[in-house]
Amino acid sequence: MLKLKPEELRNLIVENNFASKNKIEEAQKKADQEKKSLQDFLVDKKVITEKELALLYGQANNIPFVDLSTIEIKKEHLSQLPEKISTRYQAVVFGEEKDGSLKLAMSDPLDIQAVQFIEKELGYQTKLYIATPADILAALDLYKEGLSTEISKVIKESTDEIQIEEDELKEATSAKNVQEIVQEAPISKALNIILEYAVKSRASDVHIEPREAFIQVRFRVDGVLEDTMTLPKNVLSALVTRVKILSNLRIDEHRVPQDGRIKIKFSGNIISIRVSTLPVVDGEKVVMRLLDESTKAPTLEELGFSGMALLGIKRALKKPHGMLLVTGPTGSGKSTTLYAALSLLNSIEVNISTVEDPIEYRIPGVNQTQVNPKAGMTFASGLRALLRQDPDIIMVGEIRDTETAEMGVHAALTGHTVLSTLHTNNASGCLPRLLDMDVEPFLISSTVNAVVGQRLVRKLCNDCKEAYEVKAEQIEDIITEFNLDRRFLSISSKKEAIKEVDKVPGTEGEKIIPAPSSIGEKKSILDQIATDPSIIERPLKDAGENESKTIKEVFFSQEEQKANGKKDDLSLTLYRAKGCRKCHDTGYAGRVGIYEVLEVTDEIGEMIVGHSSSDEIEKTAVKNGMITMAQDGFIKALIGLTTVEEILRVTRE
């Protein structure tokens, strides 16, 4: 990490127009309050990125910047500096200059003592470069030989020891004896390597699955399970025992499922691991869910909320009381959305209490309670206890039964803000689901402010994604699938295309999008949306006061809209996954949410009281301006954030 003095950092930021002097002074005060360095605070708040900081620092000190993520580092160069020294000084040899000197990348190249020590160790002169700490850490991973190779080596070298360990475990008379046997066992090294690779791969889950002749290890990365490696069947018992001991489970019980927890420290971060064991035909299966406790709750914008969805959820959160419900299948990011909402509401003036399972993020100033069914602490009993704690805002991890639902609704009715999740396919399905839980319709309509439906899609890798022109027949499928108005895809004449959507069918010149002078004659509407997605949901300048429309009403067609373009006039540019070293040849890196926010208006409230179906409620919400999850996804595909295939994968029921 760069060791910049505060004054030096301020000068770099201000002189390069990243922030004003006043803003930096404010940031310094906030950093002091949070007991952080100014540098960490500015990077966390995205005032400046690590890459930009390294670039500026290098320019100020005449040291060239190198982006190691774009360079293929050869093993022969990397191995010239021992791994321990590379790790200690955050330095990597990544190439050779024409004069024979070695290219040395460091996160802090002005550490003179470190440079002198490294040159002495190498026996070479070096040409110094500056690189980001993240790139250095990624390069250090190249010292590893790969997960399969490392574990195979441990197991191959220790086959006899594993067998001895198995025999000793059977003869162990107490938990203390077992702990001593397993502590330094070779299988523990194998488990450590698996967990280390899982964390580095950004895996959310690790599956250890016994098969008839081998053990299959799979990681879930960005929501998709990947086959990672196989292990010999004879290590299963030792591996499961090791996991059980770490998570305080019974090692002599193999017939019933067990649940436990492990905490490990990795690269300064605390990783909480939920462990679940399950007897299957070929042995015991283990699934470990990894949660980084040091990760901060993201903002709504960082999660992918934008346009009307962002406005809708913020409007609901500003109301003094009522319920905000988030729906979606398991693993769709519901809890993370609630954490983002809590972070927005969190202040010294309000008492926020939660009951969760599990506690995924720690939020300073929020009273968080863990569900513990064995001790009688369920969501219902936890909520009952919270109501006696003088709360202003309550978060219940999940509404699973009638009791919890009724208590949540009554809490919202008596002046509290209640946030919770529910398992339904979309936002409109949430309201009938509450009716199924025997909650009175008039209570739902008067307490629920908004319902968020969501899914998670994989984000395209920025380094290798590629644009492509969609074929005419595929465009027709896309228009049908996402309910698009084909007029926006016409390229026969950009001016004609703009003129075409300037009118609503059946009216005399009523403006429904800004005139060409407002949006630029040289850019098609798709080009503008790609530059600024919020244009789709922006109120239109030329619309009458009583007829305020949005581009969304034209972009996504209503049932009565008729097709006005020819097939040959249609054009659409989208993006697809390619794959590179940085994204491990998947074409994707990270995930983003796609959302629909259904606000409970008077009209929707009357439909709930009238026991309308979820389809009818959704049609009314769309008519009133709601963008569906699939349509929100299409906007994100249009601007190159994800692919149409990803949207269809998660939204098709």
C-alpha positions as CSV (number, residue, x, y, z in Angstrom):
1,M,0.0,0.0,0.0
2,L,1.2,3.5,-0.8
3,K,2.5,5.3,2.3
4,L,1.5,8.8,1.4
5,K,1.6,11.6,3.9
6,P,-1.8,13.3,4.4
7,E,-0.5,16.6,2.9
8,E,1.0,14.9,-0.1
9,L,-2.2,13.0,-0.7
10,R,-4.3,16.2,-0.4
11,N,-2.1,18.0,-3.0
12,L,-2.4,15.1,-5.4
13,I,-6.2,15.0,-5.1
14,V,-6.7,18.7,-5.3
15,E,-4.2,19.5,-8.1
16,N,-5.6,16.8,-10.3
17,N,-9.2,18.0,-9.7
18,F,-10.5,14.9,-8.0
19,A,-12.0,17.0,-5.2
20,S,-11.8,20.5,-3.9
21,K,-9.8,21.6,-0.8
22,N,-13.0,22.0,1.2
23,K,-14.2,18.5,0.3
24,I,-10.9,17.0,1.3
25,E,-11.1,18.8,4.7
26,E,-14.6,17.4,5.2
27,A,-13.4,13.9,4.2
28,Q,-10.5,14.2,6.7
29,K,-13.0,14.9,9.6
30,K,-15.1,11.9,8.6
31,A,-12.1,9.7,8.3
32,D,-11.0,10.7,11.8
33,Q,-14.5,9.9,13.1
34,E,-14.4,6.5,11.5
35,K,-10.8,6.0,12.7
36,K,-9.5,5.5,9.1
37,S,-6.6,7.0,7.2
38,L,-7.6,9.7,4.7
39,Q,-6.3,7.5,1.9
40,D,-8.5,4.5,2.8
41,F,-11.5,6.7,3.3
42,L,-11.2,8.4,-0.1
43,V,-10.7,5.0,-1.9
44,D,-13.7,3.5,0.0
45,K,-15.9,6.5,-0.9
46,K,-14.8,6.2,-4.5
47,V,-13.4,9.8,-4.6
48,I,-10.4,8.2,-6.3
49,T,-9.6,4.6,-7.2
50,E,-6.4,2.7,-6.3
51,K,-5.4,2.7,-9.9
52,E,-5.8,6.5,-10.3
53,L,-3.9,7.1,-7.1
54,A,-1.0,4.9,-8.2
55,L,-0.9,6.6,-11.6
56,L,-0.8,10.1,-10.0
57,Y,1.8,9.0,-7.4
58,G,4.0,7.5,-10.2
59,Q,3.7,10.6,-12.3
60,A,4.6,12.9,-9.4
61,N,7.7,10.8,-8.7
62,N,8.7,9.9,-12.3
63,I,7.9,6.2,-11.8
64,P,6.0,4.5,-14.7
65,F,2.7,2.8,-13.8
66,V,2.1,-0.8,-15.0
67,D,-1.3,-2.5,-15.2
68,L,-0.3,-6.1,-14.2
69,S,-3.7,-7.4,-15.0
70,T,-3.1,-6.9,-18.7
71,I,0.3,-8.6,-18.7
72,E,1.1,-12.3,-18.9
73,I,3.8,-12.8,-16.3
74,K,6.1,-15.7,-17.1
75,K,7.0,-18.2,-14.4
76,E,10.8,-17.8,-15.2
77,H,10.6,-14.1,-14.4
78,L,8.3,-14.4,-11.3
79,S,10.4,-17.2,-9.7
80,Q,13.6,-15.0,-9.7
81,L,12.3,-13.4,-6.5
82,P,11.3,-15.9,-3.7
83,E,7.6,-15.9,-2.8
84,K,8.2,-14.9,0.8
85,I,10.1,-11.8,-0.2
86,S,7.6,-10.9,-2.9
87,T,4.8,-11.2,-0.3
88,R,6.6,-9.3,2.4
89,Y,7.5,-6.3,0.2
90,Q,4.5,-6.4,-2.2
91,A,6.9,-6.7,-5.1
92,V,6.8,-8.8,-8.3
93,V,9.3,-9.4,-11.1
94,F,7.2,-9.3,-14.3
95,G,9.7,-9.0,-17.2
96,E,13.1,-8.0,-18.4
97,E,14.4,-4.7,-20.0
98,K,16.5,-4.7,-23.1
99,D,19.6,-3.8,-21.1
100,G,19.2,-7.0,-19.0
101,S,17.8,-5.3,-15.9
102,L,14.6,-6.8,-14.4
103,K,11.2,-5.1,-14.4
104,L,10.1,-4.8,-10.8
105,A,6.5,-3.8,-9.9
106,M,5.9,-2.5,-6.3
107,S,2.9,-1.0,-4.6
108,D,5.3,1.4,-2.9
109,P,8.5,1.8,-5.1
110,L,9.8,4.7,-2.9
111,D,10.5,2.3,-0.1
112,I,14.3,2.6,-0.7
113,Q,15.3,0.0,1.9
114,A,13.0,-2.6,0.3
115,V,14.3,-1.9,-3.2
116,Q,17.9,-2.2,-2.0
117,F,17.2,-5.5,-0.2
118,I,15.4,-6.9,-3.3
119,E,18.2,-5.9,-5.7
120,K,20.7,-7.6,-3.4
121,E,18.6,-10.7,-3.3
122,L,18.2,-10.8,-7.1
123,G,21.8,-9.8,-7.9
124,Y,20.4,-7.6,-10.7
125,Q,19.7,-3.9,-11.2
126,T,16.0,-3.3,-11.5
127,K,13.7,-0.9,-13.4
128,L,11.0,0.2,-10.9
129,Y,7.3,0.4,-11.8
130,I,4.3,1.2,-9.6
131,A,1.3,-1.1,-9.5
132,T,-1.9,-1.3,-7.5
133,P,-1.9,-3.5,-4.3
134,A,-4.8,-5.5,-5.8
135,D,-2.7,-6.3,-9.0
136,I,0.3,-7.2,-6.9
137,L,-1.8,-9.7,-4.8
138,A,-3.3,-11.2,-8.0
139,A,0.3,-11.6,-9.4
140,L,1.4,-13.3,-6.1
141,D,-1.3,-16.0,-6.7
142,L,0.8,-17.1,-9.7
143,Y,3.3,-18.6,-7.3
144,K,0.7,-21.2,-6.5
145,E,0.6,-24.2,-8.8
146,G,-3.2,-24.5,-9.0
147,L,-5.7,-25.9,-6.6
148,S,-5.6,-29.5,-7.9
149,T,-1.8,-29.6,-8.1
150,E,-1.3,-28.3,-4.5
151,I,-3.9,-30.5,-2.9
152,S,-2.7,-33.6,-4.9
153,K,0.8,-32.9,-3.7
154,V,-0.3,-32.7,0.0
155,I,-2.3,-35.9,-0.3
156,K,0.3,-37.8,-2.3
157,E,3.0,-37.0,0.1
158,S,0.8,-37.9,3.1
159,T,-1.2,-40.9,2.1
160,D,0.2,-43.0,4.9
161,E,-0.3,-40.2,7.4
162,I,-3.9,-39.8,6.5
163,Q,-4.5,-43.6,7.1
164,I,-2.7,-43.4,10.4
165,E,-4.9,-40.3,11.2
166,E,-8.1,-42.3,10.4
167,D,-7.0,-45.1,12.8
168,E,-6.2,-42.6,15.6
169,L,-9.5,-40.9,15.2
170,K,-11.4,-44.1,15.6
171,E,-9.4,-44.8,18.8
172,A,-9.7,-41.3,20.2
173,T,-11.4,-41.2,23.6
174,S,-12.2,-37.5,24.0
175,A,-12.7,-34.3,22.1
176,K,-9.3,-33.1,23.3
177,N,-7.6,-36.1,21.8
178,V,-9.4,-35.6,18.5
179,Q,-8.4,-31.9,18.5
180,E,-4.7,-32.8,19.0
181,I,-4.8,-35.4,16.2
182,V,-6.5,-33.2,13.6
183,Q,-4.7,-29.9,14.4
184,E,-1.6,-30.6,12.4
185,A,-2.9,-33.4,10.2
186,P,-2.1,-33.3,6.4
187,I,-5.8,-33.2,5.6
188,S,-6.1,-29.9,7.5
189,K,-3.6,-28.4,5.0
190,A,-5.8,-29.6,2.1
191,L,-8.9,-28.0,3.7
192,N,-7.0,-24.7,4.2
193,I,-6.0,-24.7,0.6
194,I,-9.6,-25.3,-0.6
195,L,-10.9,-22.5,1.6
196,E,-8.1,-20.1,0.5
197,Y,-8.8,-20.8,-3.2
198,A,-12.6,-20.4,-2.5
199,V,-12.1,-16.9,-1.0
200,K,-9.7,-15.8,-3.8
201,S,-12.2,-17.1,-6.4
202,R,-15.0,-15.0,-4.8
203,A,-16.9,-18.2,-4.2
204,S,-20.1,-17.9,-2.1
205,D,-20.4,-21.6,-1.5
206,V,-18.1,-24.7,-1.4
207,H,-19.6,-28.1,-2.1
208,I,-17.7,-31.2,-1.0
209,E,-19.7,-34.1,-2.5
210,P,-18.9,-37.8,-2.2
211,R,-19.4,-39.8,-5.4
212,E,-19.1,-43.6,-5.8
213,A,-15.4,-43.5,-6.7
214,F,-14.2,-40.0,-5.9
215,I,-15.0,-36.7,-4.1
216,Q,-16.2,-33.8,-6.2
217,V,-15.4,-30.3,-5.0
218,R,-17.4,-27.5,-6.6
219,F,-17.4,-23.7,-6.0
220,R,-20.4,-21.4,-6.6
221,V,-19.0,-18.3,-8.3
222,D,-21.4,-15.4,-9.3
223,G,-24.3,-17.7,-8.7
224,V,-23.1,-20.6,-10.9
225,L,-21.6,-23.8,-9.7
226,E,-18.2,-24.7,-11.2
227,D,-16.5,-28.0,-11.1
228,T,-13.3,-27.2,-9.3
229,M,-11.5,-30.5,-8.7
230,T,-11.8,-34.1,-7.6
231,L,-10.2,-35.8,-4.6
232,P,-9.5,-39.5,-3.9
233,K,-12.4,-41.2,-2.0
234,N,-10.2,-42.4,0.8
235,V,-9.7,-38.9,2.3
236,L,-13.5,-38.3,2.7
237,S,-13.8,-39.3,6.3
238,A,-10.7,-37.3,7.4
239,L,-11.9,-34.2,5.5
240,V,-15.4,-34.3,6.9
241,T,-14.1,-34.9,10.4
242,R,-11.8,-31.9,10.1
243,V,-14.7,-29.7,9.0
244,K,-16.9,-31.0,11.9
245,I,-14.3,-30.3,14.5
246,L,-13.7,-26.7,13.2
247,S,-17.5,-26.1,13.3
248,N,-18.1,-27.8,16.7
249,L,-20.3,-30.7,15.3
250,R,-20.4,-34.3,16.5
251,I,-17.8,-36.4,14.7
252,D,-19.4,-39.7,15.7
253,E,-22.8,-38.8,14.2
254,H,-23.1,-39.7,10.5
255,R,-26.8,-40.4,10.1
256,V,-28.5,-37.0,10.6
257,P,-27.8,-33.6,9.1
258,Q,-25.8,-31.1,11.2
259,D,-25.3,-27.3,11.1
260,G,-22.4,-25.3,12.5
261,R,-20.1,-22.3,12.0
262,I,-16.5,-21.6,11.4
263,K,-14.6,-18.3,11.5
264,I,-11.3,-17.9,9.6
265,K,-9.0,-14.9,9.0
266,F,-7.8,-14.4,5.5
267,S,-5.8,-11.4,4.2
268,G,-6.9,-9.4,7.2
269,N,-10.6,-10.1,6.7
270,I,-12.8,-12.2,8.9
271,I,-14.6,-14.9,6.9
272,S,-17.7,-16.5,8.6
273,I,-18.5,-19.9,7.2
274,R,-21.9,-21.6,7.7
275,V,-21.4,-25.4,7.6
276,S,-24.1,-27.9,6.7
277,T,-23.6,-31.7,6.5
278,L,-26.0,-34.1,5.0
279,P,-25.9,-38.0,4.8
280,V,-26.1,-39.1,1.1
281,V,-25.7,-42.5,-0.6
282,D,-21.9,-42.3,-0.9
283,G,-21.1,-40.7,2.5
284,E,-21.6,-37.3,4.0
285,K,-21.9,-34.2,1.8
286,V,-20.6,-30.8,3.2
287,V,-21.7,-27.4,2.0
288,M,-19.9,-24.3,3.3
289,R,-21.4,-20.8,2.8
290,L,-18.8,-18.1,2.9
291,L,-19.6,-14.6,4.2
292,D,-17.0,-11.8,4.5
293,E,-17.9,-10.1,7.8
294,S,-15.6,-7.2,7.1
295,T,-17.5,-6.3,3.9
296,K,-19.6,-3.2,4.2
297,A,-23.2,-3.0,3.1
298,P,-23.3,-1.5,-0.4
299,T,-25.5,1.4,-1.4
300,L,-28.7,1.0,-3.5
301,E,-26.9,2.5,-6.5
302,E,-24.0,0.1,-6.1
303,L,-26.5,-2.8,-6.1
304,G,-27.8,-1.7,-9.5
305,F,-30.9,0.4,-8.6
306,S,-31.5,3.2,-11.1
307,G,-34.2,5.3,-12.6
308,M,-37.7,4.7,-11.5
309,A,-36.7,1.7,-9.4
310,L,-34.3,3.9,-7.3
311,L,-36.9,6.6,-7.0
312,G,-39.6,4.1,-6.0
313,I,-37.6,2.5,-3.2
314,K,-36.4,5.8,-1.9
315,R,-39.9,7.2,-1.8
316,A,-41.0,4.1,0.2
317,L,-38.2,4.5,2.7
318,K,-39.0,8.2,3.2
319,K,-42.5,7.4,4.5
320,P,-42.7,7.7,8.3
321,H,-44.1,4.1,8.7
322,G,-45.2,1.1,6.7
323,M,-43.6,-2.0,5.2
324,L,-41.0,-2.5,2.5
325,L,-40.9,-6.1,1.3
326,V,-38.2,-7.6,-0.9
327,T,-39.0,-10.8,-2.9
328,G,-37.1,-13.3,-5.0
329,P,-35.7,-16.8,-4.8
330,T,-32.9,-17.9,-2.5
331,G,-29.6,-16.3,-3.4
332,S,-31.1,-13.4,-5.3
333,G,-29.6,-10.8,-3.0
334,K,-32.7,-9.9,-0.9
335,S,-30.9,-9.5,2.4
336,T,-28.2,-7.3,0.8
337,T,-31.0,-5.0,-0.5
338,L,-32.4,-4.7,3.0
339,Y,-28.9,-3.9,4.4
340,A,-28.5,-1.1,1.8
341,A,-31.9,0.3,2.8
342,L,-31.0,0.1,6.5
343,S,-27.7,1.9,5.8
344,L,-29.7,4.7,4.1
345,L,-32.0,5.0,7.1
346,N,-29.3,4.6,9.8
347,S,-28.8,7.7,11.9
348,I,-28.3,8.6,15.6
349,E,-32.0,9.8,15.9
350,V,-33.5,6.4,15.2
351,N,-33.4,3.0,16.9
352,I,-33.0,0.3,14.3
353,S,-33.3,-3.4,15.5
354,T,-33.1,-6.5,13.4
355,V,-33.6,-10.2,13.7
356,E,-31.7,-12.2,11.1
357,D,-30.5,-15.6,9.9
358,P,-27.6,-15.2,9.4
359,I,-26.1,-11.7,10.2
360,E,-24.3,-11.1,6.9
361,Y,-23.1,-7.5,7.4
362,R,-22.3,-5.6,10.6
363,I,-23.8,-2.2,10.5
364,P,-22.5,0.3,13.2
365,G,-25.3,1.7,15.3
366,V,-27.8,-1.1,14.4
367,N,-28.9,-3.7,17.0
368,Q,-28.7,-7.0,15.2
369,T,-30.0,-10.3,16.6
370,Q,-29.2,-13.8,15.3
371,V,-32.0,-16.3,15.0
372,N,-31.5,-19.4,17.2
373,P,-34.4,-21.9,16.8
374,K,-32.8,-24.3,19.3
375,A,-32.9,-21.7,22.0
376,G,-36.5,-20.7,21.0
377,M,-35.4,-17.5,19.1
378,T,-37.4,-17.6,15.9
379,F,-38.3,-14.7,13.6
380,A,-41.7,-14.5,15.3
381,S,-40.4,-14.5,18.9
382,G,-37.5,-12.2,17.9
383,L,-40.0,-9.7,16.4
384,R,-42.2,-9.9,19.5
385,A,-39.1,-9.1,21.6
386,L,-38.0,-6.2,19.3
387,L,-41.4,-4.5,19.7
388,R,-40.7,-4.1,23.4
389,Q,-37.3,-2.4,22.6
390,D,-38.8,0.9,21.6
391,P,-37.8,0.5,17.9
392,D,-38.3,3.0,15.1
393,I,-37.2,0.7,12.3
394,I,-37.4,-3.1,12.4
395,M,-35.9,-5.5,9.9
396,V,-37.1,-9.1,10.0
397,G,-34.9,-11.4,7.9
398,E,-37.8,-13.4,6.4
399,I,-41.6,-13.7,6.8
400,R,-42.1,-17.5,6.9
401,D,-45.4,-17.9,8.7
402,T,-48.7,-16.3,9.5
403,E,-47.6,-15.2,13.0
404,T,-44.6,-13.3,11.7
405,A,-46.6,-11.7,8.8
406,E,-49.4,-10.5,11.1
407,M,-47.0,-9.1,13.7
408,G,-45.0,-7.3,11.0
409,V,-48.2,-5.8,9.5
410,H,-49.5,-4.6,12.9
411,A,-46.0,-3.1,13.7
412,A,-46.2,-1.1,10.5
413,L,-49.8,-0.1,11.3
414,T,-48.7,1.2,14.8
415,G,-46.1,3.7,13.4
416,H,-43.0,1.5,12.8
417,T,-41.0,1.1,9.6
418,V,-40.8,-2.6,8.9
419,L,-38.4,-4.2,6.3
420,S,-38.5,-7.9,5.4
421,T,-38.3,-10.5,2.7
422,L,-40.7,-13.0,1.2
423,H,-40.2,-15.9,-1.2
424,T,-42.3,-15.1,-4.4
425,N,-41.3,-15.0,-8.0
426,N,-42.0,-11.3,-8.6
427,A,-43.2,-8.2,-6.8
428,S,-46.9,-8.5,-7.6
429,G,-47.0,-12.1,-6.3
430,C,-46.0,-10.9,-2.8
431,L,-49.4,-9.3,-2.1
432,P,-51.6,-12.4,-2.8
433,R,-49.0,-14.4,-0.8
434,L,-49.7,-12.3,2.3
435,L,-53.4,-13.0,1.7
436,D,-52.6,-16.7,1.7
437,M,-51.0,-16.1,5.1
438,D,-54.4,-15.0,6.4
439,V,-53.4,-11.3,6.7
440,E,-56.5,-9.1,6.2
441,P,-56.6,-7.4,2.7
442,F,-57.3,-3.9,4.2
443,L,-54.2,-4.2,6.4
444,I,-52.0,-5.1,3.5
445,S,-53.2,-2.2,1.4
446,S,-52.8,0.3,4.2
447,T,-49.4,-0.9,5.5
448,V,-47.3,-2.1,2.5
449,N,-45.6,0.9,0.9
450,A,-43.7,-0.9,-1.8
451,V,-42.6,-4.4,-2.9
452,V,-39.2,-5.0,-4.6
453,G,-38.8,-8.0,-6.9
454,Q,-35.2,-8.9,-7.8
455,R,-32.7,-11.3,-9.4
456,L,-29.0,-11.3,-9.7
457,V,-27.3,-11.5,-13.1
458,R,-23.6,-11.9,-13.9
459,K,-21.8,-8.7,-15.0
460,L,-19.7,-8.8,-18.2
461,C,-16.0,-8.6,-17.8
462,N,-15.0,-5.1,-18.8
463,D,-11.7,-6.3,-20.2
464,C,-13.0,-8.7,-22.8
465,K,-16.7,-8.1,-23.5
466,E,-17.4,-7.6,-27.2
467,A,-20.2,-5.8,-29.0
468,Y,-22.1,-7.5,-31.8
469,E,-25.0,-6.7,-34.2
470,V,-28.1,-8.7,-33.5
471,K,-29.5,-10.6,-36.5
472,A,-33.0,-9.5,-37.7
473,E,-34.8,-12.7,-36.7
474,Q,-33.2,-12.5,-33.2
475,I,-34.4,-8.9,-32.9
476,E,-37.9,-10.1,-33.5
477,D,-37.6,-12.6,-30.6
478,I,-36.1,-9.8,-28.4
479,I,-39.0,-7.4,-29.2
480,T,-41.5,-10.1,-28.2
481,E,-39.6,-11.3,-25.1
482,F,-39.1,-7.9,-23.6
483,N,-42.2,-6.2,-25.0
484,L,-40.2,-3.6,-26.8
485,D,-41.5,-0.9,-29.2
486,R,-39.8,-1.7,-32.5
487,R,-39.8,1.9,-33.5
488,F,-36.8,2.5,-31.3
489,L,-34.8,0.0,-33.3
490,S,-35.4,1.5,-36.7
491,I,-32.3,2.8,-38.5
492,S,-33.8,3.6,-41.9
493,S,-33.4,7.3,-41.0
494,K,-32.4,8.6,-37.6
495,K,-34.4,11.8,-38.1
496,E,-37.3,9.9,-39.4
497,A,-37.0,7.5,-36.4
498,I,-37.1,10.4,-34.0
499,K,-40.0,12.0,-35.9
500,E,-41.8,8.6,-35.8
501,V,-41.8,8.4,-32.0
502,D,-42.6,12.1,-31.6
503,K,-46.3,11.2,-31.9
504,V,-48.6,8.9,-30.0
505,P,-50.7,6.8,-32.4
506,G,-54.1,8.4,-32.8
507,T,-53.1,12.0,-31.7
508,E,-52.2,15.1,-33.6
509,G,-48.5,15.8,-33.0
510,E,-48.5,15.2,-29.2
511,K,-44.9,15.3,-28.0
512,I,-43.9,12.3,-26.0
513,I,-40.1,12.6,-26.2
514,P,-37.9,15.7,-26.4
515,A,-37.6,17.2,-29.9
516,P,-34.5,16.4,-32.0
517,S,-32.8,19.6,-30.9
518,S,-33.1,18.5,-27.3
519,I,-31.6,15.0,-27.7
520,G,-29.2,15.6,-30.6
521,E,-29.9,14.7,-34.3
522,K,-26.7,12.7,-34.7
523,K,-27.5,10.1,-32.0
524,S,-30.2,7.5,-32.2
525,I,-32.4,7.0,-29.1
526,L,-30.5,3.8,-28.4
527,D,-27.2,5.6,-28.5
528,Q,-28.5,8.1,-25.9
529,I,-29.9,5.4,-23.7
530,A,-26.6,3.6,-23.8
531,T,-24.9,6.9,-22.6
532,D,-27.5,7.7,-20.1
533,P,-29.9,4.9,-19.1
534,S,-32.0,7.2,-16.9
535,I,-33.4,8.9,-20.0
536,I,-35.8,6.0,-20.3
537,E,-37.5,7.0,-17.1
538,R,-37.1,10.8,-17.2
539,P,-40.3,12.9,-17.3
540,L,-40.7,14.6,-20.7
541,K,-40.3,18.3,-21.1
542,D,-42.9,18.6,-23.7
543,A,-45.6,16.6,-22.0
544,G,-48.7,18.4,-20.7
545,E,-49.1,18.9,-17.0
546,N,-51.9,16.3,-16.8
547,E,-50.3,13.9,-19.3
548,S,-46.8,13.6,-18.0
549,K,-45.3,10.6,-19.8
550,T,-41.9,9.0,-19.8
551,I,-39.9,7.5,-22.7
552,K,-40.4,4.2,-20.9
553,E,-44.0,4.2,-22.0
554,V,-42.9,4.2,-25.6
555,F,-39.7,2.2,-25.2
556,F,-41.6,-0.7,-23.7
557,S,-44.8,-1.1,-25.7
558,Q,-48.3,-1.3,-24.3
559,E,-50.8,-3.8,-25.7
560,E,-52.5,-1.3,-27.9
561,Q,-49.3,-0.1,-29.6
562,K,-48.9,-1.3,-33.2
563,A,-45.7,-2.2,-34.9
564,N,-44.5,0.6,-37.2
565,G,-41.1,-0.5,-38.5
566,K,-40.1,-2.9,-41.2
567,K,-37.9,-5.9,-40.4
568,D,-35.2,-4.7,-42.7
569,D,-35.0,-1.3,-40.9
570,L,-34.2,-2.8,-37.5
571,S,-30.8,-2.7,-35.9
572,L,-29.6,-3.6,-32.4
573,T,-26.1,-3.7,-30.8
574,L,-25.7,-5.8,-27.7
575,Y,-22.7,-7.3,-25.9
576,R,-21.5,-10.9,-25.3
577,A,-19.1,-12.7,-23.0
578,K,-15.7,-13.6,-24.5
579,G,-13.4,-14.7,-21.7
580,C,-9.9,-13.6,-20.7
581,R,-7.2,-14.3,-18.0
582,K,-8.7,-11.7,-15.7
583,C,-12.2,-13.3,-15.6
584,H,-10.8,-16.9,-15.7
585,D,-12.1,-17.3,-19.2
586,T,-15.8,-17.1,-18.1
587,G,-16.5,-13.7,-19.7
588,Y,-18.1,-12.5,-16.5
589,A,-16.9,-10.9,-13.3
590,G,-19.2,-10.0,-10.4
591,R,-23.0,-9.6,-10.3
592,V,-25.5,-6.9,-10.4
593,G,-29.2,-6.8,-9.5
594,I,-32.2,-6.3,-11.8
595,Y,-35.2,-4.9,-10.1
596,E,-38.9,-4.1,-10.3
597,V,-40.4,-1.8,-7.6
598,L,-44.2,-2.0,-7.2
599,E,-45.5,1.0,-5.2
600,V,-48.8,0.3,-3.5
601,T,-51.0,3.2,-4.8
602,D,-54.7,3.7,-4.0
603,E,-55.6,1.8,-7.1
604,I,-53.3,-1.1,-6.3
605,G,-54.7,-1.0,-2.7
606,E,-58.3,-1.4,-4.0
607,M,-57.2,-4.3,-6.1
608,I,-55.7,-6.0,-3.0
609,V,-58.9,-5.5,-1.1
610,G,-60.8,-6.9,-4.1
611,H,-58.6,-10.1,-4.1
612,S,-57.2,-9.4,-7.6
613,S,-54.7,-11.8,-9.0
614,S,-50.9,-11.1,-9.2
615,D,-51.1,-10.8,-13.0
616,E,-53.9,-8.2,-12.8
617,I,-51.9,-6.3,-10.1
618,E,-48.7,-6.4,-12.3
619,K,-50.6,-5.1,-15.4
620,T,-51.9,-2.2,-13.4
621,A,-48.4,-1.4,-12.0
622,V,-46.9,-1.5,-15.4
623,K,-49.6,0.8,-16.8
624,N,-48.8,3.2,-13.9
625,G,-45.1,3.2,-14.9
626,M,-43.4,0.2,-13.3
627,I,-40.5,-1.3,-15.3
628,T,-40.4,-5.1,-14.9
629,M,-37.3,-7.0,-13.9
630,A,-36.9,-8.3,-17.5
631,Q,-37.1,-4.8,-18.9
632,D,-34.7,-3.4,-16.3
633,G,-32.4,-6.3,-17.3
634,F,-32.7,-5.3,-21.0
635,I,-31.6,-1.8,-20.2
636,K,-28.5,-3.2,-18.4
637,A,-27.8,-5.4,-21.4
638,L,-28.2,-2.5,-23.7
639,I,-25.5,-0.5,-21.9
640,G,-23.1,-3.5,-21.8
641,L,-23.4,-4.4,-18.2
642,T,-24.7,-7.9,-18.8
643,T,-26.1,-10.1,-21.6
644,V,-29.6,-10.8,-22.8
645,E,-28.9,-14.5,-22.2
646,E,-28.2,-13.8,-18.5
647,I,-31.5,-11.8,-18.2
648,L,-33.5,-14.7,-19.7
649,R,-31.7,-17.2,-17.6
650,V,-32.8,-15.6,-14.3
651,T,-36.2,-14.2,-15.3
652,R,-37.8,-17.1,-17.2
653,E,-40.1,-19.0,-14.9
